[in-house]
Amino acid sequence: MKPVTFNNTVLRDGHQSLAATRMSTEQMLPAAPILDDLGFSGLETWGGATIDSCLRYLNENPFDRLRALKKAAPNTPQIMLLRGQNIVQYTSFPDDVVEAFVRANAAAGQDVFRIFDALNDTRNLATAIKTVLDCKKHARGEICYTTSPVHTITAFVSMGIELEKMGCNSIGIKDMSGILTPKIAYDLVKELKSKLGIPIVLHTHDTAGLGAAAYLAAIDAGVDTVETSITPFANGTGQPDTVRMLALLEGHSRRPDYDPAKLQELRLHFEEVYKQLSKFTSPANERVDSDILVFQVPGGMLSNFRNQLAEQGMADKFDEVVREIPVVREALGWIPLVTPTSQIVGTQAMMNIKFGRWKMICQPAQDIALGKYGKAPGPINPEILALVEKQTGTKAITQRPADLLQPGLENHKKQCAEKGLPATNEIAVLFAMFPQQVEALIKGTPPAEAKPAATPAAEAKPAAPVATPASTSNSASALTHMVLTIDGHRHEVSVEKLSA
C-alpha cells in the first residue's frame, strides 16, 4: 500500500478544540507558507466555528481570511467543515442560501468541503454535495461516528455507500468525540475500503487518549488519510500531533515523510500563539479524560462547557450535567453529539439538572423531537415526544426539513441593501446566519469580545433558560423575543439583552 497522507488541522480544529476558536488570521499567516511547503494532502482552515468567531470576536471577514490563507498557502488544498443544510449555524437554511454559500466559498478559494449532518440524515447533505460538485470542487461526505444500539459498522458502511452514490469524491469518518477504539477503527475502515471505490479519511480527537492508536489501526486497515495538528494546538481535545504520529509510524511501510525541521519551526510559532491565547486555553482540555467514552461530548464543546456552566452559576454541577447528557441523548433518538446536537443536548442536560428532568425543554430539543433537524437514528422517546407535541401544539414531521422552507437569498440581499450593506452573495449568506455581526463588521463597530470563557454561539453555548429564540430579528434590535416552556406551559417574553 502507498504511504498514508496527513491533513493538518491546526488552523481550524486545532485552535477550535483547544483555544475557543480565537486564533486570528494575523497569527495564522506566518505559519501558512511553512504548512504549504510541508506537502500535507490538505489544510483545514475554515468552517466549523471559525466563521462565527471571525465575526463575533475577531472583527474579521471570514471570506477575507480564506482568500489570505489561499494566497499564503497556494499549493495545498484548503478544507472546510460544512454542516450540510445548517451551513455553519444551528438551524436549517433554504436550499438557495446553502447553494449561494457553497458557490461563494468555492469562488474565494475553498477546495475541499467536509459535509456532515448532525443526525447522519443524508437528505440534509444532498444540496451541499450537489453544489460542491457543480462548482468542480471536492465533496467529502462525512459519517459522524458514535456508539449506541442503533449505530453499527453495518449502518455506517451503508451510509458510506449512499454517500458514494450521491457523488462524493471521498468519505470521512468524523469521530468528533474521540471515542473510536483501535479495533473498531480497523474493522470500519477495512469494511468501507472493501465496499467503496473512493478514498477514506479518518478524523478524530485525542480526548480519551485513543486518537493516535485509532489512526495507527486505521492505517493498517488501509485508510488513505488521517488528520493531525501541531503542538500545542494538538492532542487532548484536539487532533493527535503530527510529530507524534510520525514517531508512532517509525518503521511502518506506510509512514509518510514530512520535514522535521519545518515541523519544529511550526511548533515554535504556535507555542508563542498559544501563550497569546492563554486566557482561552485550559489544562482540562489538554489532558486525557476517559469519561468521554461514557458521555461522548466532543472536544470542541469540552473546550468551553466548564466555563459556560460557571457563567450560569453551575460550576459545581459540571459532573452532574455531563452525566445527564446520555439520558437526553437516548430520549432524542440516540443522536450523535456534534454541532449543533452536542450543544442542544448539553443545554437540555443543564436544564434538566437546574429545573428538574424535562420540566423545561429548550426549543432546539423540541425541534429535534419533532423531526425539524431531520430523521433521528433511533426512536424518539414516546413520552417526551408526546410532551413536546402537547407543549408546541404541533406534530412531528417526516419530510426533509428544508422542504418546508421558502427560498431566502433574495430577501437577505434586500435586507442587506436596506441596511447599506453590499448585496453580494458573499455578504448575504453571512448576513443570513449572523446579521448583527455582519452589520457591525461592515459598519466598523468593534466586536463585543466577551469574557475569556465565552464561545461562538453557533458552536458551543449551553444557554440560559431564556436562550431559545422564538424569532430572530435581522436588525440589531434592543429586544430579543424568546419562548420559555416551564412545566408544560409556553411563555413568550422579550428581553433587552442576553447575559450570564
ZABA-105383 format. One record per residue (C-alpha): x, y, z; residue in three letters; chain; residue number from 1. Coordinates in nm, 3 decimals, padded with zeros to 5 digits, always signed. Example, Ala and Ser with C-alpha at 12.3 -4.5 7.8 and 13.67 -1.06 7.14 Angstrom:
<recs>
+01.230,-00.450,+00.780,ala,A,1
+01.367,-00.106,+00.714,ser,A,2
</recs>
This chain:
<recs>
+00.000,+00.000,+00.000,met,A,1
+00.111,+00.355,-00.069,lys,A,2
+00.205,+00.582,+00.225,pro,A,3
-00.078,+00.733,+00.425,val,A,4
-00.112,+01.110,+00.393,thr,A,5
-00.181,+01.368,+00.663,phe,A,6
-00.421,+01.660,+00.651,asn,A,7
-00.331,+01.931,+00.901,asn,A,8
-00.599,+02.092,+01.120,thr,A,9
-00.405,+02.345,+01.327,val,A,10
-00.562,+02.646,+01.153,leu,A,11
-00.919,+02.528,+01.225,arg,A,12
-00.995,+02.237,+01.455,asp,A,13
-00.669,+02.266,+01.646,gly,A,14
-00.748,+02.607,+01.792,his,A,15
-01.123,+02.549,+01.794,gln,A,16
-01.077,+02.249,+02.023,ser,A,17
-00.807,+02.395,+02.245,leu,A,18
-00.845,+02.775,+02.237,ala,A,19
-01.214,+02.851,+02.178,ala,A,20
-01.153,+02.929,+01.809,thr,A,21
-00.970,+03.251,+01.887,arg,A,22
-00.667,+03.228,+01.658,met,A,23
-00.666,+03.530,+01.428,ser,A,24
-00.566,+03.541,+01.063,thr,A,25
-00.266,+03.752,+01.160,glu,A,26
-00.149,+03.472,+01.389,gln,A,27
-00.200,+03.214,+01.112,met,A,28
-00.031,+03.381,+00.817,leu,A,29
+00.335,+03.336,+00.926,pro,A,30
+00.272,+02.961,+00.954,ala,A,31
+00.078,+02.919,+00.632,ala,A,32
+00.375,+02.908,+00.389,pro,A,33
+00.555,+02.657,+00.613,ile,A,34
+00.248,+02.436,+00.626,leu,A,35
+00.222,+02.470,+00.249,asp,A,36
+00.585,+02.367,+00.198,asp,A,37
+00.544,+02.051,+00.406,leu,A,38
+00.327,+01.888,+00.143,gly,A,39
+00.026,+01.789,+00.353,phe,A,40
-00.261,+01.648,+00.149,ser,A,41
-00.486,+01.923,+00.285,gly,A,42
-00.503,+02.213,+00.530,leu,A,43
-00.824,+02.255,+00.727,glu,A,44
-00.853,+02.630,+00.757,thr,A,45
-01.220,+02.723,+00.759,trp,A,46
-01.572,+02.630,+00.862,gly,A,47
-01.696,+02.500,+01.194,gly,A,48
-01.694,+02.782,+01.445,ala,A,49
-01.433,+02.993,+01.267,thr,A,50
-01.687,+03.197,+01.072,ile,A,51
-01.880,+03.286,+01.386,asp,A,52
-01.561,+03.362,+01.577,ser,A,53
-01.423,+03.584,+01.300,cys,A,54
-01.738,+03.794,+01.302,leu,A,55
-01.827,+03.789,+01.670,arg,A,56
-01.489,+03.824,+01.836,tyr,A,57
-01.207,+03.896,+01.591,leu,A,58
-01.350,+04.173,+01.372,asn,A,59
-01.261,+03.975,+01.059,glu,A,60
-01.442,+03.893,+00.739,asn,A,61
-01.410,+03.512,+00.723,pro,A,62
-01.403,+03.516,+00.343,phe,A,63
-01.105,+03.754,+00.359,asp,A,64
-00.934,+03.501,+00.586,arg,A,65
-00.991,+03.227,+00.332,leu,A,66
-00.852,+03.439,+00.049,arg,A,67
-00.548,+03.537,+00.256,ala,A,68
-00.470,+03.179,+00.353,leu,A,69
-00.520,+03.058,-00.001,lys,A,70
-00.269,+03.318,-00.120,lys,A,71
-00.022,+03.229,+00.156,ala,A,72
-00.056,+02.852,+00.101,ala,A,73
-00.150,+02.814,-00.268,pro,A,74
-00.017,+02.463,-00.326,asn,A,75
-00.214,+02.270,-00.065,thr,A,76
-00.591,+02.205,-00.089,pro,A,77
-00.787,+02.412,+00.160,gln,A,78
-01.050,+02.223,+00.360,ile,A,79
-01.362,+02.349,+00.534,met,A,80
-01.616,+02.187,+00.767,leu,A,81
-01.973,+02.241,+00.647,leu,A,82
-02.280,+02.140,+00.850,arg,A,83
-02.489,+02.047,+00.550,gly,A,84
-02.822,+02.225,+00.549,gln,A,85
-02.719,+02.409,+00.870,asn,A,86
-02.419,+02.564,+00.685,ile,A,87
-02.225,+02.688,+00.992,val,A,88
-02.518,+02.762,+01.219,gln,A,89
-02.772,+02.574,+01.426,tyr,A,90
-03.082,+02.583,+01.210,thr,A,91
-03.167,+02.460,+00.860,ser,A,92
-03.142,+02.710,+00.575,phe,A,93
-03.327,+02.708,+00.241,pro,A,94
-03.157,+02.537,-00.050,asp,A,95
-03.085,+02.864,-00.231,asp,A,96
-02.894,+03.001,+00.069,val,A,97
-02.692,+02.678,+00.103,val,A,98
-02.612,+02.686,-00.269,glu,A,99
-02.506,+03.052,-00.259,ala,A,100
-02.282,+02.987,+00.041,phe,A,101
-02.105,+02.698,-00.130,val,A,102
-02.058,+02.895,-00.453,arg,A,103
-01.921,+03.199,-00.271,ala,A,104
-01.689,+02.976,-00.072,asn,A,105
-01.564,+02.797,-00.383,ala,A,106
-01.504,+03.131,-00.556,ala,A,107
-01.298,+03.250,-00.258,ala,A,108
-01.063,+02.955,-00.289,gly,A,109
-01.210,+02.662,-00.100,gln,A,110
-01.107,+02.325,-00.243,asp,A,111
-01.246,+02.051,-00.020,val,A,112
-01.581,+02.056,+00.161,phe,A,113
-01.624,+01.822,+00.457,arg,A,114
-02.003,+01.792,+00.460,ile,A,115
-02.179,+01.638,+00.758,phe,A,116
-02.518,+01.625,+00.919,asp,A,117
-02.555,+01.601,+01.295,ala,A,118
-02.813,+01.323,+01.264,leu,A,119
-02.640,+01.145,+00.973,asn,A,120
-02.953,+01.220,+00.769,asp,A,121
-02.821,+01.216,+00.414,thr,A,122
-03.120,+01.419,+00.293,arg,A,123
-02.959,+01.714,+00.471,asn,A,124
-02.636,+01.667,+00.273,leu,A,125
-02.776,+01.641,-00.078,ala,A,126
-02.796,+02.012,-00.168,thr,A,127
-02.444,+02.090,-00.043,ala,A,128
-02.291,+01.786,-00.215,ile,A,129
-02.458,+01.863,-00.548,lys,A,130
-02.350,+02.229,-00.536,thr,A,131
-01.990,+02.144,-00.447,val,A,132
-01.977,+01.907,-00.742,leu,A,133
-02.134,+02.169,-00.969,asp,A,134
-01.850,+02.403,-00.866,cys,A,135
-01.596,+02.136,-00.966,lys,A,136
-01.474,+02.111,-00.609,lys,A,137
-01.414,+01.809,-00.385,his,A,138
-01.711,+01.683,-00.181,ala,A,139
-01.610,+01.477,+00.121,arg,A,140
-01.917,+01.317,+00.274,gly,A,141
-01.876,+01.273,+00.648,glu,A,142
-02.006,+00.987,+00.862,ile,A,143
-02.047,+01.110,+01.220,cys,A,144
-01.917,+00.826,+01.436,tyr,A,145
-02.083,+00.747,+01.765,thr,A,146
-02.187,+00.444,+01.967,thr,A,147
-02.538,+00.335,+02.056,ser,A,148
-02.768,+00.039,+01.999,pro,A,149
-02.852,+00.176,+01.652,val,A,150
-02.500,+00.272,+01.541,his,A,151
-02.323,-00.030,+01.393,thr,A,152
-02.046,-00.086,+01.141,ile,A,153
-02.311,-00.215,+00.902,thr,A,154
-02.512,+00.107,+00.937,ala,A,155
-02.204,+00.326,+00.888,phe,A,156
-02.097,+00.132,+00.578,val,A,157
-02.448,+00.162,+00.434,ser,A,158
-02.424,+00.537,+00.479,met,A,159
-02.085,+00.538,+00.309,gly,A,160
-02.227,+00.350,+00.012,ile,A,161
-02.511,+00.601,-00.012,glu,A,162
-02.270,+00.896,+00.001,leu,A,163
-02.062,+00.749,-00.279,glu,A,164
-02.378,+00.708,-00.488,lys,A,165
-02.459,+01.074,-00.418,met,A,166
-02.133,+01.168,-00.592,gly,A,167
-01.894,+01.224,-00.301,cys,A,168
-01.527,+01.225,-00.402,asn,A,169
-01.418,+01.080,-00.067,ser,A,170
-01.565,+00.964,+00.263,ile,A,171
-01.467,+01.098,+00.603,gly,A,172
-01.515,+00.918,+00.932,ile,A,173
-01.579,+01.205,+01.172,lys,A,174
-01.503,+01.090,+01.526,asp,A,175
-01.583,+01.421,+01.692,met,A,176
-01.571,+01.285,+02.048,ser,A,177
-01.254,+01.079,+02.018,gly,A,178
-01.426,+00.754,+02.115,ile,A,179
-01.326,+00.536,+01.818,leu,A,180
-01.128,+00.241,+01.954,thr,A,181
-00.846,+00.084,+01.752,pro,A,182
-01.024,-00.245,+01.675,lys,A,183
-01.342,-00.068,+01.559,ile,A,184
-01.132,+00.177,+01.356,ala,A,185
-00.962,-00.116,+01.182,tyr,A,186
-01.286,-00.302,+01.115,asp,A,187
-01.477,+00.006,+00.997,leu,A,188
-01.204,+00.121,+00.758,val,A,189
-01.148,-00.231,+00.629,lys,A,190
-01.520,-00.273,+00.557,glu,A,191
-01.552,+00.068,+00.392,leu,A,192
-01.246,+00.003,+00.174,lys,A,193
-01.393,-00.329,+00.063,ser,A,194
-01.723,-00.171,-00.040,lys,A,195
-01.621,+00.170,-00.177,leu,A,196
-01.402,+00.288,-00.462,gly,A,197
-01.319,+00.633,-00.322,ile,A,198
-01.063,+00.744,-00.060,pro,A,199
-01.135,+00.717,+00.313,ile,A,200
-01.023,+00.985,+00.560,val,A,201
-01.027,+00.944,+00.939,leu,A,202
-01.072,+01.245,+01.167,his,A,203
-01.059,+01.203,+01.544,thr,A,204
-00.971,+01.379,+01.868,his,A,205
-00.736,+01.255,+02.139,asp,A,206
-00.973,+01.345,+02.422,thr,A,207
-00.981,+00.991,+02.564,ala,A,208
-00.624,+00.913,+02.461,gly,A,209
-00.738,+00.682,+02.179,leu,A,210
-00.681,+00.906,+01.878,gly,A,211
-00.327,+00.812,+01.781,ala,A,212
-00.393,+00.440,+01.839,ala,A,213
-00.709,+00.458,+01.628,ala,A,214
-00.509,+00.625,+01.349,tyr,A,215
-00.244,+00.354,+01.363,leu,A,216
-00.508,+00.080,+01.339,ala,A,217
-00.685,+00.259,+01.054,ala,A,218
-00.355,+00.297,+00.867,ile,A,219
-00.301,-00.079,+00.899,asp,A,220
-00.652,-00.127,+00.756,ala,A,221
-00.575,+00.090,+00.452,gly,A,222
-00.716,+00.433,+00.537,val,A,223
-00.595,+00.688,+00.283,asp,A,224
-00.559,+00.997,+00.505,thr,A,225
-00.560,+01.088,+00.873,val,A,226
-00.585,+01.437,+01.021,glu,A,227
-00.323,+01.571,+01.261,thr,A,228
-00.242,+01.905,+01.421,ser,A,229
+00.062,+02.086,+01.560,ile,A,230
+00.152,+02.103,+01.930,thr,A,231
+00.039,+02.284,+02.142,pro,A,232
-00.286,+02.301,+01.939,phe,A,233
-00.287,+01.921,+01.934,ala,A,234
-00.363,+01.617,+02.150,asn,A,235
-00.616,+01.642,+02.433,gly,A,236
-00.939,+01.768,+02.285,thr,A,237
-00.759,+01.835,+01.956,gly,A,238
-00.616,+01.602,+01.691,gln,A,239
-00.303,+01.395,+01.756,pro,A,240
+00.020,+01.585,+01.697,asp,A,241
+00.192,+01.540,+01.361,thr,A,242
+00.537,+01.467,+01.506,val,A,243
+00.386,+01.218,+01.748,arg,A,244
+00.210,+01.033,+01.465,met,A,245
+00.528,+01.019,+01.261,leu,A,246
+00.708,+00.867,+01.561,ala,A,247
+00.435,+00.607,+01.606,leu,A,248
+00.474,+00.513,+01.240,leu,A,249
+00.854,+00.480,+01.259,glu,A,250
+00.948,+00.168,+01.062,gly,A,251
+00.594,+00.130,+00.923,his,A,252
+00.569,+00.064,+00.549,ser,A,253
+00.307,+00.340,+00.513,arg,A,254
+00.490,+00.613,+00.707,arg,A,255
+00.485,+00.946,+00.519,pro,A,256
+00.779,+01.185,+00.512,asp,A,257
+00.734,+01.537,+00.649,tyr,A,258
+01.032,+01.765,+00.713,asp,A,259
+01.110,+01.756,+01.089,pro,A,260
+01.287,+02.093,+01.080,ala,A,261
+00.979,+02.264,+00.936,lys,A,262
+00.757,+02.087,+01.191,leu,A,263
+00.979,+02.220,+01.469,gln,A,264
+00.960,+02.569,+01.322,glu,A,265
+00.580,+02.543,+01.329,leu,A,266
+00.584,+02.424,+01.687,arg,A,267
+00.788,+02.725,+01.799,leu,A,268
+00.550,+02.960,+01.620,his,A,269
+00.235,+02.802,+01.764,phe,A,270
+00.378,+02.785,+02.115,glu,A,271
+00.401,+03.162,+02.103,glu,A,272
+00.046,+03.191,+01.967,val,A,273
-00.076,+02.957,+02.242,tyr,A,274
+00.071,+03.191,+02.501,lys,A,275
-00.104,+03.484,+02.336,gln,A,276
-00.435,+03.297,+02.361,leu,A,277
-00.377,+03.175,+02.716,ser,A,278
-00.699,+03.325,+02.851,lys,A,279
-00.890,+03.097,+02.615,phe,A,280
-00.699,+02.776,+02.693,thr,A,281
-00.745,+02.533,+02.979,ser,A,282
-00.534,+02.249,+03.122,pro,A,283
-00.855,+02.047,+03.143,ala,A,284
-00.864,+02.033,+02.764,asn,A,285
-00.503,+01.921,+02.734,glu,A,286
-00.530,+01.605,+02.942,arg,A,287
-00.672,+01.263,+02.867,val,A,288
-01.024,+01.220,+03.002,asp,A,289
-01.165,+00.867,+02.980,ser,A,290
-01.507,+00.990,+03.094,asp,A,291
-01.559,+01.093,+02.732,ile,A,292
-01.607,+00.724,+02.649,leu,A,293
-01.929,+00.736,+02.851,val,A,294
-02.054,+01.089,+02.785,phe,A,295
-01.925,+01.140,+02.426,gln,A,296
-01.904,+01.520,+02.450,val,A,297
-01.695,+01.649,+02.153,pro,A,298
-01.362,+01.820,+02.209,gly,A,299
-01.485,+02.150,+02.067,gly,A,300
-01.759,+02.155,+02.330,met,A,301
-01.549,+02.038,+02.625,leu,A,302
-01.317,+02.330,+02.548,ser,A,303
-01.594,+02.561,+02.667,asn,A,304
-01.855,+02.367,+02.864,phe,A,305
-01.697,+02.414,+03.205,arg,A,306
-01.671,+02.787,+03.158,asn,A,307
-02.028,+02.828,+03.041,gln,A,308
-02.164,+02.636,+03.337,leu,A,309
-01.966,+02.873,+03.556,ala,A,310
-02.139,+03.163,+03.380,glu,A,311
-02.471,+03.006,+03.475,gln,A,312
-02.362,+02.972,+03.838,gly,A,313
-02.341,+02.594,+03.798,met,A,314
-01.967,+02.532,+03.812,ala,A,315
-02.020,+02.276,+04.088,asp,A,316
-02.273,+02.088,+03.873,lys,A,317
-02.037,+02.001,+03.589,phe,A,318
-02.017,+01.627,+03.662,asp,A,319
-02.391,+01.606,+03.724,glu,A,320
-02.475,+01.784,+03.399,val,A,321
-02.234,+01.574,+03.195,val,A,322
-02.385,+01.255,+03.339,arg,A,323
-02.727,+01.375,+03.227,glu,A,324
-02.614,+01.404,+02.864,ile,A,325
-02.658,+01.031,+02.781,pro,A,326
-03.009,+01.044,+02.928,val,A,327
-03.107,+01.330,+02.698,val,A,328
-02.933,+01.173,+02.401,arg,A,329
-03.124,+00.846,+02.431,glu,A,330
-03.456,+01.028,+02.469,ala,A,331
-03.388,+01.221,+02.148,leu,A,332
-03.326,+00.911,+01.937,gly,A,333
-02.960,+00.833,+02.009,trp,A,334
-02.849,+01.136,+01.809,ile,A,335
-02.473,+01.173,+01.755,pro,A,336
-02.316,+01.451,+01.958,leu,A,337
-02.173,+01.700,+01.712,val,A,338
-02.256,+02.061,+01.636,thr,A,339
-02.534,+02.156,+01.674,pro,A,340
-02.675,+01.849,+01.853,thr,A,341
-02.398,+01.836,+02.114,ser,A,342
-02.476,+02.190,+02.224,gln,A,343
-02.852,+02.126,+02.221,ile,A,344
-02.816,+01.810,+02.428,val,A,345
-02.574,+01.990,+02.661,gly,A,346
-02.821,+02.275,+02.708,thr,A,347
-03.106,+02.035,+02.777,gln,A,348
-02.893,+01.838,+03.022,ala,A,349
-02.817,+02.162,+03.205,met,A,350
-03.188,+02.247,+03.218,met,A,351
-03.275,+01.901,+03.345,asn,A,352
-03.034,+01.943,+03.634,ile,A,353
-03.125,+02.303,+03.709,lys,A,354
-03.505,+02.275,+03.687,phe,A,355
-03.579,+01.904,+03.709,gly,A,356
-03.579,+01.643,+03.435,arg,A,357
-03.789,+01.762,+03.136,trp,A,358
-03.953,+02.039,+03.341,lys,A,359
-03.820,+02.286,+03.084,met,A,360
-03.744,+02.184,+02.727,ile,A,361
-03.539,+02.418,+02.512,cys,A,362
-03.679,+02.490,+02.169,gln,A,363
-03.397,+02.318,+01.974,pro,A,364
-03.454,+01.997,+02.173,ala,A,365
-03.824,+02.027,+02.092,gln,A,366
-03.735,+02.068,+01.726,asp,A,367
-03.517,+01.755,+01.727,ile,A,368
-03.804,+01.556,+01.876,ala,A,369
-04.039,+01.698,+01.611,leu,A,370
-03.808,+01.600,+01.323,gly,A,371
-03.720,+01.957,+01.231,lys,A,372
-03.348,+01.872,+01.222,tyr,A,373
-03.406,+01.554,+01.025,gly,A,374
-03.465,+01.188,+01.099,lys,A,375
-03.308,+01.073,+01.425,ala,A,376
-03.106,+00.748,+01.404,pro,A,377
-03.327,+00.583,+01.666,gly,A,378
-03.679,+00.625,+01.804,pro,A,379
-03.769,+00.939,+01.998,ile,A,380
-03.885,+00.858,+02.350,asn,A,381
-04.267,+00.846,+02.304,pro,A,382
-04.336,+01.018,+02.636,glu,A,383
-04.102,+01.306,+02.550,ile,A,384
-04.247,+01.333,+02.200,leu,A,385
-04.600,+01.343,+02.338,ala,A,386
-04.495,+01.611,+02.587,leu,A,387
-04.332,+01.822,+02.314,val,A,388
-04.628,+01.786,+02.079,glu,A,389
-04.860,+01.895,+02.360,lys,A,390
-04.640,+02.191,+02.453,gln,A,391
-04.594,+02.312,+02.096,thr,A,392
-04.931,+02.219,+01.954,gly,A,393
-04.760,+02.064,+01.650,thr,A,394
-04.700,+01.713,+01.523,lys,A,395
-04.366,+01.564,+01.425,ala,A,396
-04.270,+01.588,+01.057,ile,A,397
-04.122,+01.317,+00.836,thr,A,398
-04.013,+01.514,+00.530,gln,A,399
-03.674,+01.678,+00.476,arg,A,400
-03.682,+01.991,+00.696,pro,A,401
-03.554,+02.221,+00.419,ala,A,402
-03.852,+02.123,+00.202,asp,A,403
-04.066,+02.331,+00.437,leu,A,404
-03.853,+02.643,+00.386,leu,A,405
-03.916,+02.915,+00.130,gln,A,406
-03.620,+03.049,-00.074,pro,A,407
-03.445,+03.321,+00.124,gly,A,408
-03.141,+03.451,-00.062,leu,A,409
-03.310,+03.742,-00.241,glu,A,410
-03.475,+03.854,+00.081,asn,A,411
-03.139,+03.856,+00.259,his,A,412
-02.990,+04.059,-00.026,lys,A,413
-03.278,+04.304,+00.004,lys,A,414
-03.222,+04.336,+00.378,gln,A,415
-02.851,+04.396,+00.318,cys,A,416
-02.928,+04.672,+00.069,ala,A,417
-03.176,+04.834,+00.309,glu,A,418
-02.903,+04.847,+00.574,lys,A,419
-02.647,+04.991,+00.337,gly,A,420
-02.450,+04.667,+00.316,leu,A,421
-02.318,+04.514,-00.006,pro,A,422
-02.591,+04.294,-00.153,ala,A,423
-02.348,+04.029,-00.280,thr,A,424
-02.395,+03.657,-00.233,asn,A,425
-02.095,+03.653,-00.003,glu,A,426
-02.233,+03.915,+00.235,ile,A,427
-02.591,+03.791,+00.202,ala,A,428
-02.510,+03.436,+00.314,val,A,429
-02.311,+03.564,+00.611,leu,A,430
-02.596,+03.803,+00.693,phe,A,431
-02.843,+03.513,+00.679,ala,A,432
-02.658,+03.348,+00.965,met,A,433
-02.505,+03.638,+01.161,phe,A,434
-02.698,+03.955,+01.077,pro,A,435
-02.591,+04.175,+01.368,gln,A,436
-02.227,+04.067,+01.350,gln,A,437
-02.204,+04.126,+00.974,val,A,438
-02.359,+04.471,+01.004,glu,A,439
-02.120,+04.561,+01.286,ala,A,440
-01.820,+04.438,+01.086,leu,A,441
-01.901,+04.631,+00.771,ile,A,442
-02.004,+04.948,+00.951,lys,A,443
-01.692,+04.939,+01.166,gly,A,444
-01.847,+04.870,+01.505,thr,A,445
-01.591,+04.686,+01.719,pro,A,446
-01.692,+04.334,+01.829,pro,A,447
-01.801,+04.298,+02.190,ala,A,448
-01.537,+04.050,+02.297,glu,A,449
-01.678,+03.852,+02.581,ala,A,450
-01.508,+03.708,+02.883,lys,A,451
-01.236,+03.450,+02.816,pro,A,452
-01.491,+03.175,+02.878,ala,A,453
-01.724,+03.291,+02.603,ala,A,454
-01.769,+03.085,+02.290,thr,A,455
-01.923,+03.145,+01.949,pro,A,456
-02.292,+03.086,+01.999,ala,A,457
-02.317,+02.864,+01.697,ala,A,458
-02.055,+02.626,+01.828,glu,A,459
-02.079,+02.555,+02.198,ala,A,460
-02.302,+02.778,+02.404,lys,A,461
-02.525,+02.597,+02.654,pro,A,462
-02.795,+02.853,+02.706,ala,A,463
-02.963,+03.019,+02.996,ala,A,464
-03.330,+02.931,+03.049,pro,A,465
-03.433,+03.210,+02.813,val,A,466
-03.190,+03.119,+02.540,ala,A,467
-03.427,+02.981,+02.279,thr,A,468
-03.533,+03.240,+02.024,pro,A,469
-03.896,+03.231,+01.917,ala,A,470
-03.794,+03.452,+01.629,ser,A,471
-03.477,+03.634,+01.547,thr,A,472
-03.480,+03.987,+01.420,ser,A,473
-03.246,+04.068,+01.134,asn,A,474
-03.172,+04.405,+01.284,ser,A,475
-02.975,+04.496,+01.589,ala,A,476
-03.296,+04.547,+01.781,ser,A,477
-03.280,+04.618,+02.151,ala,A,478
-03.543,+04.350,+02.208,leu,A,479
-03.496,+03.979,+02.152,thr,A,480
-03.807,+03.763,+02.158,his,A,481
-03.786,+03.433,+02.345,met,A,482
-04.002,+03.134,+02.428,val,A,483
-03.984,+02.958,+02.764,leu,A,484
-04.157,+02.627,+02.831,thr,A,485
-04.195,+02.565,+03.203,ile,A,486
-04.392,+02.268,+03.341,asp,A,487
-04.567,+02.233,+03.008,gly,A,488
-04.665,+02.598,+02.971,his,A,489
-04.517,+02.818,+02.697,arg,A,490
-04.439,+03.180,+02.777,his,A,491
-04.332,+03.442,+02.520,glu,A,492
-04.107,+03.710,+02.659,val,A,493
-03.890,+03.994,+02.529,ser,A,494
-03.554,+04.073,+02.679,val,A,495
-03.327,+04.369,+02.613,glu,A,496
-03.001,+04.182,+02.639,lys,A,497
-02.879,+03.829,+02.697,leu,A,498
-02.622,+03.795,+02.970,ser,A,499
-02.488,+03.532,+03.203,ala,A,500
</recs>
